[in-house]
Amino acid sequence: MFKCLILIFFTTNLLFSSDVELEILGSGGPEIDGRASTSYLLWINNKARLIVDMGSGSMLNFEKSNAKLETLQSVVLTHLHIDHSVDLPAFVKAGYFSKRTKSLDIIAPNGNEYFPSTTEFLNTLFGKNGAYRYMQDVLTSHSDSFEIIPIKTTIKKYKDFTLTLMRVHHGIVPALALRIDVYGKSIVISGDTNDENHVLEKLALNADLFIAHHAIPQDTKGYARGLHMLPSTIAKIAKKGNVKKLVLTHRMLRTIGKEKDTLKIIKKVYKGIVIFAEDEMKIKL
């Protein structure tokens, strides 16, 4: 009887255990600095399931990773700055030459007077009067490849993971942070924000991985400070959220070369693992 219970225990764990990794497709920002712009790829059991942001260069690194468009369940754009969204048309075009037929959700923030809503953004790209209107069928269920569907939501459940999305402060830009819960593991991506509305601590609570955008150094003054988190802010969130690993990404020329200073500031507050992101880096959960 005891041996049977052990066998059932190990068989059950084998059936329900999952291999989860996050790949950094792009660790940079909008500059020309040798890095792809912001993008992340969630792998579950060696299949690409979710893309978060599609900055320039992300399409190339997606190809280099041997990921398949056919396996994606969703796309999240944390905001519509160019360095977070510009490769979306390239992905959609590539879909025409793939075997994908199932529709694909595109999740992005609400619009305002400065930025379009998700629906307006996709229509501006692919609609009747859009820049790429020759592909307007992708906005319909009669697409020659697959339909892309704008989604407005705060919580979205998929077969393999659940997304929780929260609005964050990024100046005049509508922006989101998100939490990905997947088979008992959790990943939080800050997106671009200075956390003025103090939502990241709650979102990141007990996360296995906190992906924090590190676009400015500690001594930053002026406009950029209203858009991005200081290293000390990142450290406080990581500590209060009790996160297991902290990954610093969205690295820019003003922070590259200052890693020792940044790490010193963060380590005064947060004692966990700190990783500086690089393109094509995979982090196993």
URFENUR-V133490 format. One record per backbone hydrogen bond with DSSP energy under -1.0 kcal/mol. NH is the residue of the N-H (numbers start at 1). CO is the residue of the C=O. E is the energy in kcal/mol with one decimal. If there is no record, write none. Layout:
nh = [NH NH]
co = [CO CO]
e = [E E]
//
This chain:
nh = [5 6 7 8 9 10 11 12 13 14 15 16 17 21 22 23 24 25 25 26 28 33 37 39 40 41 42 43 44 45 47 49 50 51 52 53 54 55 58 61 62 63 64 65 66 67 71 72 73 74 75 76 77 84 85 86 87 88 91 92 93 94 95 96 97 98 104 106 107 112 121 122 123 124 125 126 127 130 131 132 133 135 136 138 139 140 143 148 149 151 156 158 162 163 164 165 166 168 173 176 177 178 179 180 181 182 185 187 188 189 190 194 198 203 204 205 206 207 208 209 210 211 212 214 220 226 227 228 234 235 236 237 238 239 240 241 242 243 244 246 247 248 249 251 255 256 258 262 263 264 265 266 267 269 270 273 275 277 280 281 283 285]
co = [1 2 3 4 5 6 7 8 9 10 11 12 13 43 283 41 281 23 39 39 36 31 56 26 52 23 50 21 47 19 44 42 42 74 40 76 84 38 55 57 58 59 60 61 63 62 68 69 49 49 105 51 107 81 82 82 54 85 87 88 89 90 91 93 94 95 147 149 75 115 117 118 119 120 121 122 123 127 124 125 130 132 133 135 136 137 140 138 104 106 163 161 181 156 179 154 177 175 170 78 166 189 164 187 162 185 182 180 209 178 211 169 195 199 200 202 241 204 186 186 245 188 247 249 217 223 224 224 230 231 232 233 234 235 236 237 239 238 207 273 210 275 212 27 252 252 255 258 259 260 261 262 263 266 266 244 246 248 24 278 22 20]
e = [-2.0 -2.1 -2.3 -2.4 -2.4 -2.4 -2.3 -2.6 -2.1 -2.0 -2.1 -2.0 -1.8 -2.3 -2.4 -3.0 -3.1 -1.1 -1.2 -2.1 -2.8 -1.0 -3.0 -1.5 -2.1 -2.5 -2.9 -3.1 -2.6 -3.3 -1.0 -3.1 -1.0 -1.6 -2.5 -3.5 -3.2 -2.3 -2.1 -2.0 -2.3 -2.0 -2.3 -1.4 -1.6 -1.5 -1.1 -1.1 -3.2 -1.1 -1.6 -2.7 -3.2 -2.0 -1.1 -2.1 -2.8 -1.7 -1.9 -2.4 -2.6 -2.3 -1.5 -1.3 -1.3 -1.3 -2.6 -2.9 -3.0 -2.7 -2.8 -2.5 -2.2 -2.4 -1.5 -3.4 -2.0 -1.9 -2.5 -3.7 -1.2 -2.3 -1.7 -2.2 -1.7 -2.1 -1.0 -2.8 -2.5 -2.5 -2.2 -3.0 -2.2 -3.1 -2.3 -3.3 -2.5 -2.1 -1.7 -2.0 -2.6 -2.1 -2.6 -3.4 -2.5 -2.8 -1.8 -2.3 -2.8 -2.8 -2.8 -1.5 -1.5 -2.1 -2.9 -1.1 -4.1 -2.3 -1.3 -1.4 -2.5 -3.6 -2.8 -3.8 -1.4 -1.6 -1.5 -1.9 -2.2 -2.3 -1.9 -2.1 -2.5 -2.4 -2.8 -2.4 -1.1 -1.9 -2.3 -2.9 -2.9 -3.2 -2.5 -2.9 -2.1 -2.7 -2.1 -2.6 -3.0 -2.1 -2.0 -2.5 -2.8 -1.6 -3.3 -1.2 -2.8 -2.9 -3.2 -1.8 -2.7 -2.7]
//
